[in-house]
Amino acid sequence: MDDRPRRSDRGFDRPREMHTVKCSDCGAEAQVPFKPTEGRPVYCKECYQKHRPPRRF
């Protein structure tokens, strides 16, 4: 029998815990799937697109 954890054992089927934050750029309220680290900027979806590094192919 396979001893590897099943998906449900690792929590993939649980809803993500969302945290409400204030965007560091525009001040809008946003929801993020991680607990923000104090002192680091957090952006809403629109502002994140402006700040994310360009994609390399």
Secondary structure, 3 states (H helix, E strand, C coil): CCCCCCHHHHCCCCCCCCEEEECCCCCCEEEECCCCCCCCCCCCHHHHHHHCCCCCC
